[in-house]
């Protein structure tokens, strides 16, 4: 399909942190606003740690609206992906994916992908196009800062 490759954006980076530490930060929605490179998330309740496909966690975006995030891929310590939606509605088809590859003790390749090839809501296309590889890399950079900082707080 023409233009389909531009609807999948990805970035990766090698991080000097253990795969388990990085995965825990991704799988805990309450940590996500601290590393979101899109600056789109304002909060998420504690106690929503993702553990399996089918889990749904809720986040609040910067506009104050809540989003349900439907986990569609999950392998502990390796991969997690979700499709966001408005509360109580079907997902419009875009997906956020994180993949972790252990490179040795304390070193992990982190890949972040935004896939909007299945987006069904044309009103979301402009916003989807704004999710560039630079923004994805910003999320990885913030996540890396949290993962290597004592106590999970970014160092300044």
Secondary structure, DSSP 8 states (H G I E B T S, - for coil): -TTGGGGEEEEEEEESS-HHHHHHHHH-HHHHHHH-TT--EEE--SS----STT-EEEEEETTS-EEEEEEEEEETTTEEEEEEEETTS---S-EEEEEEEEEETTEEEEEEEEE-TT---GGGHHHHHT--HHHHHHHHHHHHHHHHSGGG----
